[in-house]
Amino acid sequence: MRAPLLSLLLVLAVGCEDCVQPADGGADAGVGEGEGEGEGEGEGEGEGEAPLCSEETVGFGEPCSVSGDAPFCGTFGCTPQSDELVCLQPPGQPNRCGACRELDVTQGVPNLPCGEYRCGIAVCNGDGSATECIGDHPRNACGGCEELVPIAAFPGDVCSGCATGTQVCGTNQEELVCFRGRESNNRCGGCGRCILGHAFVDDGAFGGLYVGVGTLAIIEDVGGQNLDQAIRVTFDPLVGGPGLDGLPSAQVFLSDTLNPFESSRYQMEPAFSSALAGRLSDPARSYAIPRFIDFTTFSQLVIFDSSGLLTLPVAGGRIVQGPPPTLPGGEGEGEGEGEGEGEGEGEGEGG
C-alpha cells in the first residue's frame, strides 16, 4: 500500500498533467472541445456562402430604369455573375418615343424628314407605339421644302427695280437670291453698277483647296430701301474648292492684315460657310458693309475660319478702290463712275 501512495504523491508534487488521465473524464473533455470547434467553423462558413441577392432582397421585382428616370421599362433582379441587385431592362427600351414597347417607324424616324416629298416631319403618336408623318408637301421650284420669297417668283425671273438681276436658287434650295440686282438710288445714281472697290482673292498656300484663283470680290452700292444694307460684297465669280464647305466657321472680314485677329477688323454677316451651322458657301450670297464702316480704311478682304482650326487665312486679297479691269458678263470698265458709266457699259457689252 505504501508504494502506490508514494507514487501518487510524487506525481502531484511535480505537476505532470499528462500522467493523470481519468478514464472517463479525459476522453469526454477531448471530444467536447473538438465538437465545439467544428460547429463554430461550420456555422461561420455557412453564413459567408449565403446569397447576397435573392427574391427576399428589398426592391426585388420592382419597376426601374437603367437611367434612373421614367419610363420604368425594367425590373430589379439579381445578376448571377456578381450576385447583386440591378435593373434588368430589355434592349431598345424605352423606344425613341419614350414608351416601353417596340416602335413602329413605318411613317418615319422621329424628328426626321418623311413622306412622299420628304418635306414632312415624323412625330410620335399619343401612346408612343408608332410615328406619324405631318406637313409633307410638294417641293418648291428650287428643290427645297420652304416657301420661296418673293411668292410666285421662279428661278430665272428678272428682278430688282433696275431689272438688272436674275432670281437664282441658293445652295440650300430654300431661297431665291436676286443676283446682280440693284436699285437706282445708289450713291452713283441710275441703274449702272456703282462699284466702289474690288479684291482678287485666292487661298495661296492651299493651292485651291478652299478658294481658287479667279475669285473676285466686288464692293458695290446696290441701293435699296435699307441704305444701311446698300453697300455689299459679292464674290462674282466664286471659285470654290472641295474643302470649302468643310470649314467649321468661315467668315468674311475687312482687315489690315491677312490674319484679322491680329489687326483692326470688321466681320461681315452672314457666315461665308460653316459646317458647324450647316451653311454651305453660295456664289450668289452677298455681305453687307454698314455705312458707318469705311471699307477704304482696310487693306485686305479675308476669309478666315474663326473656329481656330486654321491659323492661316482660308483666302485673302488686297482691296483696290474702283472697279476691276473687266467685269463678269462682259460689262466694261467705268461703271459706277457717274457720267461715264453708260459709255463704259456700252463699250464692254459691245466688245
C-alpha positions as CSV (number, residue, x, y, z in Angstrom):
1,M,0.0,0.0,0.0
2,R,2.9,2.4,0.6
3,A,4.3,2.1,-2.9
4,P,1.2,3.3,-4.8
5,L,0.6,6.1,-2.4
6,L,4.1,7.2,-2.7
7,S,3.9,7.3,-6.5
8,L,0.8,9.4,-6.4
9,L,2.3,11.9,-4.1
10,L,5.3,12.3,-6.4
11,V,3.1,12.9,-9.5
12,L,1.2,15.6,-7.7
13,A,4.3,17.2,-6.5
14,V,5.9,17.7,-10.0
15,G,2.6,18.7,-11.8
16,C,2.6,16.0,-14.5
17,E,-0.8,16.6,-16.1
18,D,-0.1,14.0,-18.9
19,C,0.5,11.5,-16.3
20,V,-3.1,11.9,-14.8
21,Q,-5.7,10.9,-17.3
22,P,-9.0,9.8,-15.8
23,A,-10.6,7.1,-17.8
24,D,-13.9,8.8,-18.5
25,G,-13.4,12.5,-17.8
26,G,-10.4,13.0,-20.0
27,A,-11.9,11.3,-23.1
28,D,-15.2,13.2,-22.8
29,A,-13.4,16.6,-22.4
30,G,-11.3,16.0,-25.6
31,V,-14.4,15.1,-27.7
32,G,-16.3,18.1,-26.4
33,E,-13.6,20.5,-27.3
34,G,-13.4,19.1,-30.9
35,E,-17.1,19.3,-31.5
36,G,-17.2,22.9,-30.3
37,E,-14.5,24.0,-32.7
38,G,-16.1,22.1,-35.6
39,E,-19.5,23.6,-35.0
40,G,-18.1,27.1,-34.8
41,E,-16.2,26.9,-38.1
42,G,-19.1,25.2,-39.8
43,E,-21.5,27.9,-38.9
44,G,-19.1,30.7,-39.9
45,E,-18.5,29.2,-43.4
46,G,-22.2,28.6,-43.9
47,E,-23.1,32.3,-43.3
48,G,-20.4,33.5,-45.7
49,E,-21.7,31.5,-48.6
50,A,-25.3,32.7,-48.2
51,P,-26.5,34.6,-51.4
52,L,-26.3,38.4,-51.3
53,C,-29.3,38.8,-53.6
54,S,-32.5,36.8,-53.7
55,E,-36.2,37.2,-54.1
56,E,-36.2,38.3,-50.5
57,T,-33.9,41.3,-51.1
58,V,-35.6,44.6,-50.7
59,G,-36.6,46.1,-54.1
60,F,-36.5,42.7,-55.9
61,G,-39.1,42.7,-58.7
62,E,-39.9,46.4,-58.5
63,P,-40.0,48.6,-61.7
64,C,-36.9,50.5,-62.6
65,S,-34.9,52.1,-65.5
66,V,-31.2,52.0,-66.2
67,S,-31.0,55.8,-66.3
68,G,-33.0,56.2,-63.1
69,D,-35.6,58.3,-64.9
70,A,-39.1,57.4,-66.2
71,P,-40.3,55.5,-68.0
72,F,-39.5,52.4,-65.9
73,C,-39.2,49.7,-68.5
74,G,-37.2,47.2,-66.4
75,T,-37.4,45.4,-63.1
76,F,-34.9,44.9,-60.3
77,G,-33.4,41.4,-60.3
78,C,-30.3,39.5,-59.3
79,T,-27.3,39.0,-61.6
80,P,-25.7,35.5,-61.5
81,Q,-22.3,37.0,-62.2
82,S,-22.0,39.4,-59.3
83,D,-24.9,38.4,-57.2
84,E,-26.1,42.0,-57.0
85,L,-29.5,43.7,-57.3
86,V,-29.5,45.6,-60.6
87,C,-32.1,47.0,-63.0
88,L,-32.7,44.4,-65.8
89,Q,-34.0,46.4,-68.7
90,P,-34.8,44.9,-72.2
91,P,-32.6,46.1,-75.0
92,G,-34.0,49.0,-77.0
93,Q,-36.3,50.2,-74.3
94,P,-37.6,52.8,-73.8
95,N,-38.1,53.5,-77.6
96,R,-37.4,56.8,-79.4
97,C,-40.9,58.0,-78.4
98,G,-40.3,57.2,-74.7
99,A,-42.5,54.2,-74.4
100,C,-41.7,50.7,-73.1
101,R,-42.6,48.9,-76.3
102,E,-41.4,48.3,-79.8
103,L,-41.7,51.4,-82.1
104,D,-43.4,51.2,-85.5
105,V,-41.4,53.6,-87.7
106,T,-43.2,52.8,-91.0
107,Q,-44.1,56.5,-91.3
108,G,-40.6,57.7,-90.5
109,V,-38.0,58.1,-87.8
110,P,-38.9,60.6,-85.1
111,N,-37.8,64.2,-85.9
112,L,-36.5,63.3,-89.4
113,P,-37.9,64.1,-92.8
114,C,-40.7,61.8,-94.1
115,G,-43.4,61.4,-96.7
116,E,-43.5,61.2,-100.4
117,Y,-41.7,64.5,-100.9
118,R,-39.5,64.2,-97.8
119,C,-40.8,67.6,-96.6
120,G,-42.8,66.3,-93.7
121,I,-41.5,65.6,-90.2
122,A,-42.1,62.3,-88.3
123,V,-43.6,62.7,-84.9
124,C,-44.6,60.2,-82.2
125,N,-48.3,59.2,-81.7
126,G,-50.1,59.5,-78.4
127,D,-49.0,56.2,-76.8
128,G,-45.5,56.1,-78.2
129,S,-46.1,53.0,-80.2
130,A,-45.6,54.4,-83.7
131,T,-44.8,57.6,-85.7
132,E,-46.9,59.8,-87.9
133,C,-45.7,62.0,-90.8
134,I,-47.1,65.5,-90.7
135,G,-46.6,68.5,-93.0
136,D,-45.5,66.8,-96.2
137,H,-46.0,68.8,-99.4
138,P,-44.5,69.1,-102.9
139,R,-41.1,70.7,-103.1
140,N,-40.5,74.3,-104.2
141,A,-39.0,75.4,-107.6
142,C,-35.5,75.3,-106.2
143,G,-36.0,71.7,-104.9
144,G,-36.3,72.6,-101.2
145,C,-39.3,72.4,-98.8
146,E,-39.7,76.1,-97.7
147,E,-41.9,78.6,-99.4
148,L,-39.8,80.8,-101.6
149,V,-39.8,84.6,-101.3
150,P,-41.0,86.6,-103.2
151,I,-44.1,84.5,-103.6
152,A,-44.8,83.4,-107.2
153,A,-41.2,84.1,-108.2
154,F,-39.3,81.4,-110.1
155,P,-35.6,80.8,-110.8
156,G,-34.5,82.8,-113.9
157,D,-37.0,85.6,-113.4
158,V,-35.8,89.2,-113.9
159,C,-35.7,91.1,-110.6
160,S,-34.8,94.4,-108.9
161,G,-36.1,97.9,-109.6
162,C,-33.5,98.3,-112.4
163,A,-34.4,94.9,-113.8
164,T,-30.7,94.0,-113.8
165,G,-30.9,91.0,-111.6
166,T,-31.8,87.4,-112.1
167,Q,-33.6,85.2,-109.5
168,V,-31.2,82.3,-108.7
169,C,-31.6,79.5,-106.1
170,G,-29.5,79.5,-103.0
171,T,-27.3,76.4,-102.5
172,N,-29.6,75.4,-99.6
173,Q,-32.5,75.2,-102.1
174,E,-34.7,77.2,-99.7
175,E,-34.3,80.7,-101.0
176,L,-34.2,82.9,-104.1
177,V,-31.5,85.5,-104.5
178,C,-31.8,88.5,-106.8
179,F,-28.2,88.1,-108.2
180,R,-26.7,91.3,-109.5
181,G,-29.9,93.2,-108.8
182,R,-29.7,96.9,-108.0
183,E,-31.9,100.0,-107.4
184,S,-31.4,103.4,-108.9
185,N,-31.0,105.2,-105.5
186,N,-27.4,104.1,-105.1
187,R,-24.7,106.8,-104.4
188,C,-23.7,106.9,-108.1
189,G,-27.3,107.5,-109.3
190,G,-29.0,105.5,-112.1
191,C,-29.1,101.8,-112.8
192,G,-25.5,101.3,-113.8
193,R,-23.2,99.3,-111.4
194,C,-21.8,101.5,-108.7
195,I,-18.6,99.6,-107.9
196,L,-16.6,101.1,-105.1
197,G,-13.8,98.6,-104.8
198,H,-12.7,95.0,-105.6
199,A,-10.2,92.4,-104.5
200,F,-8.8,89.3,-106.3
201,V,-9.0,86.5,-103.7
202,D,-7.3,83.1,-103.6
203,D,-6.2,80.7,-100.9
204,G,-2.4,80.9,-101.7
205,A,-0.6,78.1,-99.9
206,F,-3.6,75.7,-100.0
207,G,-3.5,75.5,-103.8
208,G,-7.2,75.9,-104.4
209,L,-8.4,73.5,-101.8
210,Y,-10.7,76.2,-100.4
211,V,-10.8,79.2,-102.8
212,G,-9.2,79.1,-106.3
213,V,-7.5,81.7,-108.4
214,G,-10.0,83.8,-110.4
215,T,-12.3,84.5,-107.4
216,L,-13.3,88.2,-107.5
217,A,-14.9,90.1,-104.6
218,I,-16.8,93.2,-105.7
219,I,-17.7,96.0,-103.3
220,E,-20.8,97.7,-104.7
221,D,-23.6,100.1,-103.7
222,V,-26.7,98.5,-104.9
223,G,-29.2,101.0,-103.4
224,G,-32.5,99.9,-102.0
225,Q,-34.8,100.9,-99.2
226,N,-32.4,100.0,-96.4
227,L,-29.5,102.3,-97.1
228,D,-27.5,100.6,-94.3
229,Q,-27.6,97.4,-96.3
230,A,-26.8,99.1,-99.7
231,I,-23.0,98.6,-99.8
232,R,-22.4,94.9,-100.3
233,V,-19.6,92.5,-101.1
234,T,-20.4,89.8,-103.7
235,F,-18.0,87.1,-104.9
236,D,-18.6,87.3,-108.7
237,P,-17.3,84.8,-109.5
238,L,-16.6,82.5,-106.6
239,V,-14.2,79.6,-107.5
240,G,-14.8,77.2,-104.6
241,G,-12.5,74.3,-103.8
242,P,-13.5,70.8,-102.5
243,G,-12.7,71.7,-98.9
244,L,-14.6,75.0,-98.7
245,D,-17.8,73.7,-97.2
246,G,-16.0,71.5,-94.7
247,L,-14.7,74.5,-92.8
248,P,-16.2,74.8,-89.3
249,S,-16.9,78.5,-89.4
250,A,-15.5,80.6,-92.3
251,Q,-16.3,84.3,-92.1
252,V,-15.6,87.3,-94.4
253,F,-13.5,90.1,-92.8
254,L,-12.3,93.5,-93.8
255,S,-8.9,93.7,-92.2
256,D,-5.5,95.4,-92.0
257,T,-3.6,92.1,-92.3
258,L,-4.3,88.6,-93.6
259,N,-5.0,87.5,-90.0
260,P,-7.9,89.6,-88.9
261,F,-7.4,88.5,-85.3
262,E,-4.1,90.3,-85.2
263,S,-5.3,93.6,-86.5
264,S,-8.2,96.0,-86.8
265,R,-11.1,94.2,-88.5
266,Y,-14.8,94.1,-89.3
267,Q,-16.7,90.8,-89.6
268,M,-19.4,90.7,-92.2
269,E,-22.6,88.7,-92.0
270,P,-23.8,86.1,-92.6
271,A,-21.2,83.3,-92.4
272,F,-19.4,82.5,-95.6
273,S,-19.6,78.8,-95.0
274,S,-20.0,76.8,-91.8
275,A,-20.0,73.0,-91.3
276,L,-21.0,73.6,-87.7
277,A,-24.1,75.7,-88.6
278,G,-24.9,73.6,-91.7
279,R,-24.3,76.5,-94.0
280,L,-22.9,75.9,-97.5
281,S,-21.0,78.5,-99.5
282,D,-23.1,80.3,-102.1
283,P,-21.8,82.2,-105.2
284,A,-24.9,84.4,-105.1
285,R,-24.7,85.3,-101.5
286,S,-23.7,88.9,-100.6
287,Y,-22.4,90.5,-97.4
288,A,-23.4,94.0,-96.2
289,I,-21.0,96.7,-95.1
290,P,-22.9,99.2,-92.9
291,R,-22.4,102.9,-93.9
292,F,-20.7,103.7,-90.7
293,I,-17.8,101.3,-91.8
294,D,-15.4,102.9,-94.2
295,F,-14.0,100.0,-96.2
296,T,-11.2,102.2,-97.6
297,T,-9.5,102.2,-94.2
298,F,-8.9,98.4,-94.6
299,S,-6.3,96.9,-96.9
300,Q,-7.3,93.3,-97.1
301,L,-10.5,91.3,-97.7
302,V,-10.0,88.0,-95.9
303,I,-11.9,84.7,-95.5
304,F,-10.8,83.3,-92.1
305,D,-12.0,80.3,-90.1
306,S,-12.9,81.8,-86.7
307,S,-13.1,78.3,-85.0
308,G,-9.3,78.2,-84.7
309,L,-8.9,75.1,-86.8
310,L,-6.7,77.0,-89.3
311,T,-4.1,79.5,-88.1
312,L,-3.6,80.7,-91.7
313,P,-6.3,82.6,-93.6
314,V,-8.6,80.5,-95.8
315,A,-8.1,83.1,-98.5
316,G,-7.5,86.8,-99.0
317,G,-6.8,89.6,-101.4
318,R,-5.8,93.2,-101.4
319,I,-8.6,95.8,-101.6
320,V,-8.3,98.1,-104.6
321,Q,-10.7,101.1,-104.9
322,G,-12.8,101.3,-108.1
323,P,-13.9,98.6,-110.5
324,P,-11.6,95.8,-111.8
325,P,-10.3,96.0,-115.3
326,T,-13.0,93.7,-116.6
327,L,-16.3,92.7,-115.1
328,P,-18.4,89.5,-115.2
329,G,-21.0,89.3,-118.0
330,G,-19.0,91.5,-120.4
331,E,-19.7,94.8,-118.6
332,G,-16.9,97.2,-119.2
333,E,-14.6,99.3,-117.0
334,G,-16.1,102.7,-116.0
335,E,-19.4,101.5,-114.5
336,G,-20.1,103.3,-111.2
337,E,-18.1,106.3,-112.3
338,G,-21.1,108.6,-112.6
339,E,-21.2,110.3,-116.1
340,G,-19.0,107.7,-117.7
341,E,-20.9,104.6,-116.6
342,G,-23.3,104.5,-119.7
343,E,-20.4,104.7,-122.1
344,G,-18.3,102.2,-120.2
345,E,-21.2,99.7,-120.1
346,G,-21.9,100.1,-123.8
347,E,-18.2,99.5,-124.7
348,G,-18.0,96.4,-122.6
349,E,-21.1,94.8,-123.9
350,G,-20.2,95.7,-127.5
351,G,-16.7,94.2,-127.1
